Amino acid sequence: MMKLTKLLERLEYKVVQGNDDIEITELTNDSRRVCAGSVFVCISGAVVDGHEFVKEVLEKGAKAVIVEKEVKAPEHVTVIKVEDTRYALALASAAYFGYPAEQLKVIGITGTKGKTTTTYLIRSILEGVGHKVGLIGTIEAIIGDRKITAANTTPESFTIQQYFAQMVEEGCDSVVMEVSSQGLMLHRVSGFTFDYGIFTNIEPDHIGPNEHKDFDDYLHCKSMLLKQCKHGIVNMDADFIDRVLEGHTCDIETYGVNGDYDFKAQNIKLFTKPGCLCVSYDLKGKMDFPVEIHVPGMFSVYNSLCAIALCSHFTEDVEKIKHY
């Protein structure tokens, strides 16, 4: 049980009817999961509008509904009006699970390409230097020894907060997650601040009626991560990087090949080993050591630069970074 006021403590809202000083049992935006005492968040989706399920959830015993549109409900039901129910779900979910992100170092990676590879690379290095790291990505979520198959690159905000809470219970001290443009646009990652926000690259993609109306919208959503993190790590060789950096509110650290960056790859060479095509380079800047990767291609150079830049904040052990 939890007070509804506790759930809403970081939100601006209006009590349309009823009382916000009530005990609730569950928080959900899924009408199928409503039970006696629930608070139901009405999400206006692209296909389904949660406001249409108010009658159904009240029959199941919901005590309160959070809405962004007008709804009809009996007088004894608490109706909470907010500007954006997706944003409300994110903040209420964080409160519901006790703000677990505040007990983790949260690393978010956004970009058209390289997110998945880099999340696993970062997790591998951090686990290798003694951290217990959760992962949320396109393929799966990893919580301790459990692996949960993913439905979306970035899950719904309630699920993210649930995963964070489970990670804290499992003893994780950090989490690395892929952050999609949809996840940023639909407030799935609202309700907490990323400790580190990583931007890899951007290419025209995900443009369509159910995603982004045009490339400008896609780019704007990608850049939102740098307004929701404490420390940004960015690929300065990426197209449109000046626009991505516009209005950022975080410290910025840079990586790349074509400029004087904090983490720079020089003397890039392809070479072979028995059964393996490899790439090597000299890392210069804030760290200085030779790097060898057993996956060829410039994308491997950029992914490794990104991972090294991030992991330098967690360890100074160059040998372990090189090993993993």
Contacts in CASP RR format, 6 or more apart in sequence:
PFRMAT RR
TARGET T0000
AUTHOR 0000-0000-0000
METHOD contacts of the structure
MODEL  1
MMKLTKLLERLEYKVVQGNDDIEITELTNDSRRVCAGSVFVCISGAVVDG
HEFVKEVLEKGAKAVIVEKEVKAPEHVTVIKVEDTRYALALASAAYFGYP
AEQLKVIGITGTKGKTTTTYLIRSILEGVGHKVGLIGTIEAIIGDRKITA
ANTTPESFTIQQYFAQMVEEGCDSVVMEVSSQGLMLHRVSGFTFDYGIFT
NIEPDHIGPNEHKDFDDYLHCKSMLLKQCKHGIVNMDADFIDRVLEGHTC
DIETYGVNGDYDFKAQNIKLFTKPGCLCVSYDLKGKMDFPVEIHVPGMFS
VYNSLCAIALCSHFTEDVEKIKHY
1 23 0 8 1.000
1 24 0 8 1.000
1 25 0 8 1.000
2 23 0 8 1.000
2 24 0 8 1.000
2 96 0 8 1.000
3 21 0 8 1.000
3 22 0 8 1.000
3 23 0 8 1.000
3 24 0 8 1.000
4 20 0 8 1.000
4 21 0 8 1.000
4 22 0 8 1.000
4 23 0 8 1.000
4 24 0 8 1.000
4 39 0 8 1.000
4 64 0 8 1.000
4 78 0 8 1.000
4 80 0 8 1.000
5 20 0 8 1.000
5 21 0 8 1.000
6 95 0 8 1.000
7 24 0 8 1.000
7 27 0 8 1.000
7 39 0 8 1.000
7 92 0 8 1.000
7 95 0 8 1.000
7 96 0 8 1.000
8 20 0 8 1.000
8 80 0 8 1.000
8 88 0 8 1.000
8 91 0 8 1.000
8 92 0 8 1.000
8 95 0 8 1.000
9 95 0 8 1.000
10 91 0 8 1.000
10 94 0 8 1.000
10 95 0 8 1.000
10 191 0 8 1.000
11 82 0 8 1.000
11 87 0 8 1.000
11 88 0 8 1.000
11 91 0 8 1.000
11 92 0 8 1.000
12 82 0 8 1.000
12 83 0 8 1.000
13 20 0 8 1.000
13 66 0 8 1.000
13 80 0 8 1.000
13 81 0 8 1.000
13 82 0 8 1.000
13 88 0 8 1.000
14 80 0 8 1.000
14 81 0 8 1.000
14 82 0 8 1.000
15 78 0 8 1.000
15 79 0 8 1.000
15 80 0 8 1.000
15 81 0 8 1.000
16 67 0 8 1.000
16 79 0 8 1.000
16 80 0 8 1.000
16 81 0 8 1.000
17 73 0 8 1.000
17 75 0 8 1.000
17 77 0 8 1.000
17 78 0 8 1.000
17 79 0 8 1.000
18 75 0 8 1.000
18 76 0 8 1.000
18 77 0 8 1.000
18 78 0 8 1.000
18 79 0 8 1.000
19 78 0 8 1.000
20 64 0 8 1.000
20 78 0 8 1.000
20 80 0 8 1.000
22 63 0 8 1.000
22 64 0 8 1.000
22 78 0 8 1.000
23 37 0 8 1.000
24 37 0 8 1.000
24 38 0 8 1.000
24 39 0 8 1.000
24 63 0 8 1.000
24 64 0 8 1.000
25 35 0 8 1.000
25 36 0 8 1.000
25 37 0 8 1.000
25 38 0 8 1.000
26 33 0 8 1.000
26 34 0 8 1.000
26 35 0 8 1.000
26 37 0 8 1.000
26 38 0 8 1.000
26 39 0 8 1.000
27 38 0 8 1.000
27 39 0 8 1.000
27 41 0 8 1.000
27 92 0 8 1.000
27 93 0 8 1.000
27 96 0 8 1.000
27 158 0 8 1.000
28 34 0 8 1.000
28 38 0 8 1.000
28 39 0 8 1.000
28 40 0 8 1.000
28 41 0 8 1.000
28 158 0 8 1.000
29 40 0 8 1.000
29 41 0 8 1.000
29 42 0 8 1.000
29 43 0 8 1.000
29 50 0 8 1.000
29 85 0 8 1.000
29 89 0 8 1.000
29 156 0 8 1.000
29 158 0 8 1.000
31 40 0 8 1.000
31 50 0 8 1.000
31 53 0 8 1.000
31 56 0 8 1.000
31 57 0 8 1.000
31 60 0 8 1.000
34 40 0 8 1.000
34 56 0 8 1.000
34 57 0 8 1.000
34 60 0 8 1.000
34 61 0 8 1.000
34 62 0 8 1.000
35 60 0 8 1.000
35 61 0 8 1.000
36 60 0 8 1.000
36 61 0 8 1.000
37 61 0 8 1.000
37 62 0 8 1.000
37 63 0 8 1.000
38 57 0 8 1.000
38 60 0 8 1.000
38 61 0 8 1.000
38 62 0 8 1.000
38 63 0 8 1.000
38 64 0 8 1.000
39 62 0 8 1.000
39 63 0 8 1.000
39 64 0 8 1.000
39 65 0 8 1.000
39 66 0 8 1.000
39 78 0 8 1.000
39 92 0 8 1.000
40 53 0 8 1.000
40 54 0 8 1.000
40 57 0 8 1.000
40 62 0 8 1.000
40 64 0 8 1.000
40 65 0 8 1.000
40 66 0 8 1.000
41 65 0 8 1.000
41 66 0 8 1.000
41 85 0 8 1.000
41 88 0 8 1.000
41 89 0 8 1.000
41 92 0 8 1.000
42 49 0 8 1.000
42 50 0 8 1.000
42 51 0 8 1.000
42 53 0 8 1.000
42 54 0 8 1.000
42 65 0 8 1.000
42 66 0 8 1.000
42 67 0 8 1.000
42 68 0 8 1.000
42 69 0 8 1.000
42 71 0 8 1.000
42 85 0 8 1.000
43 49 0 8 1.000
43 50 0 8 1.000
43 85 0 8 1.000
43 86 0 8 1.000
43 89 0 8 1.000
44 50 0 8 1.000
44 51 0 8 1.000
44 68 0 8 1.000
44 69 0 8 1.000
44 85 0 8 1.000
46 210 0 8 1.000
51 67 0 8 1.000
51 68 0 8 1.000
51 69 0 8 1.000
51 71 0 8 1.000
54 65 0 8 1.000
54 67 0 8 1.000
54 71 0 8 1.000
54 72 0 8 1.000
54 73 0 8 1.000
57 65 0 8 1.000
58 65 0 8 1.000
58 73 0 8 1.000
58 74 0 8 1.000
58 77 0 8 1.000
62 77 0 8 1.000
63 77 0 8 1.000
63 78 0 8 1.000
64 77 0 8 1.000
64 78 0 8 1.000
64 79 0 8 1.000
64 80 0 8 1.000
65 71 0 8 1.000
65 73 0 8 1.000
65 77 0 8 1.000
65 78 0 8 1.000
65 79 0 8 1.000
65 80 0 8 1.000
66 80 0 8 1.000
66 82 0 8 1.000
66 85 0 8 1.000
66 88 0 8 1.000
66 89 0 8 1.000
66 92 0 8 1.000
67 79 0 8 1.000
67 80 0 8 1.000
67 81 0 8 1.000
67 82 0 8 1.000
67 85 0 8 1.000
68 81 0 8 1.000
68 82 0 8 1.000
68 83 0 8 1.000
68 84 0 8 1.000
68 85 0 8 1.000
68 88 0 8 1.000
71 79 0 8 1.000
73 79 0 8 1.000
80 88 0 8 1.000
82 88 0 8 1.000
84 187 0 8 1.000
86 157 0 8 1.000
86 186 0 8 1.000
86 187 0 8 1.000
86 188 0 8 1.000
86 190 0 8 1.000
87 187 0 8 1.000
87 190 0 8 1.000
89 156 0 8 1.000
89 157 0 8 1.000
89 158 0 8 1.000
89 187 0 8 1.000
90 157 0 8 1.000
90 161 0 8 1.000
90 187 0 8 1.000
90 188 0 8 1.000
90 189 0 8 1.000
90 190 0 8 1.000
90 191 0 8 1.000
91 190 0 8 1.000
91 191 0 8 1.000
93 157 0 8 1.000
93 158 0 8 1.000
93 160 0 8 1.000
93 161 0 8 1.000
93 162 0 8 1.000
93 191 0 8 1.000
94 100 0 8 1.000
94 101 0 8 1.000
94 157 0 8 1.000
94 161 0 8 1.000
94 191 0 8 1.000
94 192 0 8 1.000
96 158 0 8 1.000
96 161 0 8 1.000
97 161 0 8 1.000
97 162 0 8 1.000
97 164 0 8 1.000
97 165 0 8 1.000
98 165 0 8 1.000
99 192 0 8 1.000
100 161 0 8 1.000
100 164 0 8 1.000
100 165 0 8 1.000
100 167 0 8 1.000
100 168 0 8 1.000
101 161 0 8 1.000
101 164 0 8 1.000
101 191 0 8 1.000
101 192 0 8 1.000
101 193 0 8 1.000
102 192 0 8 1.000
103 168 0 8 1.000
104 164 0 8 1.000
104 167 0 8 1.000
104 168 0 8 1.000
104 172 0 8 1.000
104 173 0 8 1.000
104 174 0 8 1.000
104 175 0 8 1.000
105 173 0 8 1.000
105 174 0 8 1.000
105 175 0 8 1.000
105 195 0 8 1.000
105 196 0 8 1.000
105 314 0 8 1.000
106 164 0 8 1.000
106 174 0 8 1.000
106 175 0 8 1.000
106 177 0 8 1.000
106 192 0 8 1.000
106 193 0 8 1.000
106 194 0 8 1.000
106 195 0 8 1.000
106 196 0 8 1.000
107 122 0 8 1.000
107 174 0 8 1.000
107 175 0 8 1.000
107 176 0 8 1.000
107 177 0 8 1.000
107 194 0 8 1.000
107 195 0 8 1.000
107 196 0 8 1.000
107 197 0 8 1.000
107 198 0 8 1.000
107 310 0 8 1.000
108 176 0 8 1.000
108 177 0 8 1.000
108 178 0 8 1.000
108 179 0 8 1.000
108 194 0 8 1.000
108 196 0 8 1.000
108 197 0 8 1.000
108 198 0 8 1.000
108 225 0 8 1.000
108 229 0 8 1.000
109 115 0 8 1.000
109 118 0 8 1.000
109 119 0 8 1.000
109 122 0 8 1.000
109 176 0 8 1.000
109 177 0 8 1.000
109 178 0 8 1.000
109 179 0 8 1.000
109 197 0 8 1.000
109 198 0 8 1.000
109 200 0 8 1.000
109 306 0 8 1.000
110 178 0 8 1.000
110 179 0 8 1.000
110 180 0 8 1.000
110 181 0 8 1.000
110 184 0 8 1.000
110 197 0 8 1.000
110 198 0 8 1.000
110 199 0 8 1.000
110 200 0 8 1.000
110 222 0 8 1.000
110 225 0 8 1.000
111 199 0 8 1.000
111 200 0 8 1.000
111 201 0 8 1.000
111 202 0 8 1.000
111 222 0 8 1.000
112 200 0 8 1.000
112 201 0 8 1.000
112 202 0 8 1.000
112 203 0 8 1.000
112 205 0 8 1.000
113 200 0 8 1.000
113 201 0 8 1.000
113 203 0 8 1.000
113 299 0 8 1.000
114 200 0 8 1.000
114 201 0 8 1.000
114 299 0 8 1.000
114 302 0 8 1.000
114 303 0 8 1.000
115 137 0 8 1.000
115 138 0 8 1.000
115 153 0 8 1.000
115 178 0 8 1.000
115 179 0 8 1.000
115 200 0 8 1.000
116 137 0 8 1.000
116 138 0 8 1.000
116 139 0 8 1.000
116 178 0 8 1.000
117 299 0 8 1.000
117 303 0 8 1.000
118 198 0 8 1.000
118 200 0 8 1.000
118 303 0 8 1.000
118 306 0 8 1.000
118 307 0 8 1.000
119 135 0 8 1.000
119 137 0 8 1.000
119 176 0 8 1.000
119 177 0 8 1.000
119 178 0 8 1.000
120 135 0 8 1.000
121 303 0 8 1.000
121 304 0 8 1.000
121 307 0 8 1.000
121 324 0 8 1.000
122 133 0 8 1.000
122 176 0 8 1.000
122 307 0 8 1.000
122 310 0 8 1.000
122 311 0 8 1.000
123 133 0 8 1.000
123 134 0 8 1.000
123 135 0 8 1.000
123 142 0 8 1.000
123 176 0 8 1.000
124 324 0 8 1.000
125 307 0 8 1.000
125 311 0 8 1.000
125 315 0 8 1.000
125 320 0 8 1.000
125 321 0 8 1.000
125 324 0 8 1.000
126 133 0 8 1.000
126 174 0 8 1.000
126 176 0 8 1.000
126 311 0 8 1.000
126 314 0 8 1.000
126 315 0 8 1.000
127 133 0 8 1.000
128 320 0 8 1.000
128 324 0 8 1.000
129 311 0 8 1.000
129 314 0 8 1.000
129 315 0 8 1.000
129 317 0 8 1.000
129 320 0 8 1.000
129 321 0 8 1.000
131 173 0 8 1.000
131 174 0 8 1.000
131 314 0 8 1.000
132 144 0 8 1.000
132 170 0 8 1.000
132 171 0 8 1.000
132 172 0 8 1.000
132 173 0 8 1.000
132 174 0 8 1.000
133 172 0 8 1.000
133 173 0 8 1.000
133 174 0 8 1.000
133 175 0 8 1.000
133 176 0 8 1.000
134 141 0 8 1.000
134 142 0 8 1.000
134 143 0 8 1.000
134 144 0 8 1.000
134 167 0 8 1.000
134 172 0 8 1.000
134 174 0 8 1.000
134 175 0 8 1.000
134 176 0 8 1.000
135 141 0 8 1.000
135 142 0 8 1.000
135 175 0 8 1.000
135 176 0 8 1.000
135 177 0 8 1.000
136 150 0 8 1.000
136 154 0 8 1.000
136 155 0 8 1.000
136 160 0 8 1.000
136 163 0 8 1.000
136 175 0 8 1.000
136 176 0 8 1.000
136 177 0 8 1.000
136 178 0 8 1.000
137 150 0 8 1.000
137 153 0 8 1.000
137 154 0 8 1.000
137 177 0 8 1.000
137 178 0 8 1.000
138 150 0 8 1.000
138 153 0 8 1.000
138 178 0 8 1.000
139 149 0 8 1.000
139 150 0 8 1.000
140 147 0 8 1.000
140 148 0 8 1.000
140 149 0 8 1.000
140 150 0 8 1.000
141 147 0 8 1.000
141 148 0 8 1.000
141 150 0 8 1.000
141 155 0 8 1.000
141 163 0 8 1.000
142 148 0 8 1.000
143 163 0 8 1.000
143 166 0 8 1.000
143 167 0 8 1.000
143 170 0 8 1.000
143 172 0 8 1.000
144 167 0 8 1.000
144 170 0 8 1.000
144 172 0 8 1.000
152 180 0 8 1.000
152 182 0 8 1.000
152 183 0 8 1.000
153 178 0 8 1.000
153 179 0 8 1.000
153 180 0 8 1.000
153 182 0 8 1.000
153 183 0 8 1.000
154 160 0 8 1.000
154 177 0 8 1.000
154 178 0 8 1.000
154 179 0 8 1.000
154 180 0 8 1.000
154 182 0 8 1.000
154 183 0 8 1.000
154 184 0 8 1.000
154 188 0 8 1.000
154 189 0 8 1.000
155 163 0 8 1.000
155 188 0 8 1.000
156 188 0 8 1.000
157 187 0 8 1.000
157 188 0 8 1.000
157 189 0 8 1.000
157 190 0 8 1.000
157 191 0 8 1.000
160 177 0 8 1.000
160 188 0 8 1.000
160 189 0 8 1.000
163 175 0 8 1.000
164 175 0 8 1.000
164 192 0 8 1.000
167 175 0 8 1.000
174 314 0 8 1.000
179 189 0 8 1.000
179 194 0 8 1.000
179 197 0 8 1.000
179 225 0 8 1.000
181 206 0 8 1.000
181 211 0 8 1.000
181 212 0 8 1.000
181 218 0 8 1.000
181 221 0 8 1.000
181 222 0 8 1.000
182 188 0 8 1.000
182 206 0 8 1.000
182 211 0 8 1.000
182 221 0 8 1.000
183 189 0 8 1.000
183 221 0 8 1.000
184 221 0 8 1.000
184 222 0 8 1.000
184 224 0 8 1.000
184 225 0 8 1.000
184 228 0 8 1.000
185 212 0 8 1.000
185 217 0 8 1.000
185 221 0 8 1.000
185 224 0 8 1.000
189 228 0 8 1.000
190 228 0 8 1.000
193 228 0 8 1.000
193 229 0 8 1.000
193 230 0 8 1.000
194 225 0 8 1.000
194 228 0 8 1.000
194 229 0 8 1.000
194 230 0 8 1.000
195 229 0 8 1.000
195 230 0 8 1.000
195 231 0 8 1.000
196 229 0 8 1.000
196 230 0 8 1.000
196 231 0 8 1.000
196 232 0 8 1.000
196 233 0 8 1.000
196 310 0 8 1.000
196 313 0 8 1.000
197 225 0 8 1.000
197 226 0 8 1.000
197 229 0 8 1.000
197 231 0 8 1.000
197 232 0 8 1.000
197 233 0 8 1.000
197 250 0 8 1.000
198 225 0 8 1.000
198 232 0 8 1.000
198 233 0 8 1.000
198 234 0 8 1.000
198 306 0 8 1.000
198 310 0 8 1.000
199 222 0 8 1.000
199 223 0 8 1.000
199 225 0 8 1.000
199 226 0 8 1.000
199 232 0 8 1.000
199 233 0 8 1.000
199 234 0 8 1.000
199 235 0 8 1.000
199 238 0 8 1.000
199 241 0 8 1.000
199 244 0 8 1.000
200 235 0 8 1.000
200 238 0 8 1.000
200 302 0 8 1.000
200 303 0 8 1.000
200 306 0 8 1.000
201 235 0 8 1.000
201 238 0 8 1.000
201 239 0 8 1.000
201 302 0 8 1.000
202 218 0 8 1.000
202 219 0 8 1.000
202 222 0 8 1.000
202 238 0 8 1.000
202 239 0 8 1.000
202 240 0 8 1.000
202 244 0 8 1.000
203 239 0 8 1.000
204 215 0 8 1.000
204 218 0 8 1.000
205 218 0 8 1.000
206 212 0 8 1.000
206 218 0 8 1.000
207 213 0 8 1.000
207 214 0 8 1.000
207 215 0 8 1.000
207 218 0 8 1.000
211 218 0 8 1.000
212 218 0 8 1.000
212 221 0 8 1.000
219 240 0 8 1.000
219 243 0 8 1.000
219 244 0 8 1.000
222 244 0 8 1.000
223 243 0 8 1.000
223 244 0 8 1.000
223 245 0 8 1.000
223 246 0 8 1.000
223 247 0 8 1.000
223 248 0 8 1.000
226 232 0 8 1.000
226 234 0 8 1.000
226 244 0 8 1.000
226 245 0 8 1.000
226 247 0 8 1.000
226 248 0 8 1.000
226 249 0 8 1.000
226 250 0 8 1.000
226 252 0 8 1.000
227 247 0 8 1.000
227 248 0 8 1.000
227 249 0 8 1.000
227 250 0 8 1.000
229 250 0 8 1.000
230 250 0 8 1.000
230 251 0 8 1.000
231 250 0 8 1.000
231 251 0 8 1.000
231 253 0 8 1.000
231 313 0 8 1.000
232 248 0 8 1.000
232 250 0 8 1.000
232 251 0 8 1.000
232 252 0 8 1.000
232 253 0 8 1.000
233 252 0 8 1.000
233 253 0 8 1.000
233 254 0 8 1.000
233 255 0 8 1.000
233 306 0 8 1.000
233 309 0 8 1.000
233 310 0 8 1.000
234 241 0 8 1.000
234 244 0 8 1.000
234 245 0 8 1.000
234 252 0 8 1.000
234 253 0 8 1.000
234 254 0 8 1.000
234 255 0 8 1.000
235 241 0 8 1.000
235 255 0 8 1.000
235 256 0 8 1.000
235 302 0 8 1.000
235 305 0 8 1.000
235 306 0 8 1.000
236 254 0 8 1.000
236 255 0 8 1.000
236 256 0 8 1.000
236 258 0 8 1.000
236 259 0 8 1.000
236 261 0 8 1.000
237 256 0 8 1.000
237 257 0 8 1.000
237 258 0 8 1.000
237 259 0 8 1.000
237 302 0 8 1.000
238 244 0 8 1.000
245 252 0 8 1.000
253 262 0 8 1.000
253 263 0 8 1.000
253 286 0 8 1.000
253 309 0 8 1.000
254 261 0 8 1.000
254 262 0 8 1.000
254 263 0 8 1.000
255 261 0 8 1.000
255 262 0 8 1.000
255 263 0 8 1.000
255 264 0 8 1.000
255 302 0 8 1.000
255 305 0 8 1.000
255 306 0 8 1.000
255 308 0 8 1.000
255 309 0 8 1.000
256 263 0 8 1.000
256 264 0 8 1.000
256 265 0 8 1.000
256 302 0 8 1.000
256 305 0 8 1.000
257 264 0 8 1.000
257 265 0 8 1.000
257 266 0 8 1.000
257 268 0 8 1.000
257 298 0 8 1.000
257 301 0 8 1.000
257 302 0 8 1.000
261 285 0 8 1.000
262 285 0 8 1.000
262 286 0 8 1.000
262 309 0 8 1.000
263 283 0 8 1.000
263 285 0 8 1.000
263 286 0 8 1.000
263 287 0 8 1.000
263 305 0 8 1.000
263 308 0 8 1.000
263 309 0 8 1.000
263 312 0 8 1.000
264 283 0 8 1.000
264 284 0 8 1.000
264 285 0 8 1.000
264 305 0 8 1.000
265 281 0 8 1.000
265 282 0 8 1.000
265 283 0 8 1.000
265 284 0 8 1.000
265 291 0 8 1.000
265 301 0 8 1.000
265 305 0 8 1.000
266 281 0 8 1.000
266 282 0 8 1.000
266 283 0 8 1.000
266 284 0 8 1.000
267 280 0 8 1.000
267 281 0 8 1.000
267 282 0 8 1.000
268 279 0 8 1.000
268 280 0 8 1.000
268 281 0 8 1.000
268 298 0 8 1.000
268 301 0 8 1.000
269 279 0 8 1.000
269 280 0 8 1.000
269 281 0 8 1.000
270 277 0 8 1.000
270 278 0 8 1.000
270 279 0 8 1.000
270 296 0 8 1.000
270 297 0 8 1.000
271 278 0 8 1.000
271 279 0 8 1.000
271 280 0 8 1.000
272 278 0 8 1.000
273 294 0 8 1.000
276 294 0 8 1.000
277 296 0 8 1.000
278 292 0 8 1.000
278 293 0 8 1.000
278 294 0 8 1.000
278 295 0 8 1.000
278 296 0 8 1.000
279 292 0 8 1.000
279 293 0 8 1.000
279 295 0 8 1.000
279 296 0 8 1.000
279 297 0 8 1.000
279 300 0 8 1.000
279 301 0 8 1.000
280 290 0 8 1.000
280 291 0 8 1.000
280 292 0 8 1.000
280 293 0 8 1.000
281 290 0 8 1.000
281 291 0 8 1.000
281 301 0 8 1.000
282 288 0 8 1.000
282 289 0 8 1.000
282 290 0 8 1.000
282 291 0 8 1.000
283 289 0 8 1.000
283 290 0 8 1.000
283 291 0 8 1.000
283 305 0 8 1.000
283 308 0 8 1.000
286 309 0 8 1.000
286 312 0 8 1.000
287 308 0 8 1.000
287 312 0 8 1.000
287 318 0 8 1.000
287 321 0 8 1.000
289 318 0 8 1.000
289 322 0 8 1.000
290 322 0 8 1.000
291 304 0 8 1.000
291 308 0 8 1.000
291 322 0 8 1.000
292 322 0 8 1.000
293 300 0 8 1.000
293 301 0 8 1.000
293 304 0 8 1.000
308 321 0 8 1.000
311 321 0 8 1.000
312 321 0 8 1.000
315 321 0 8 1.000
END
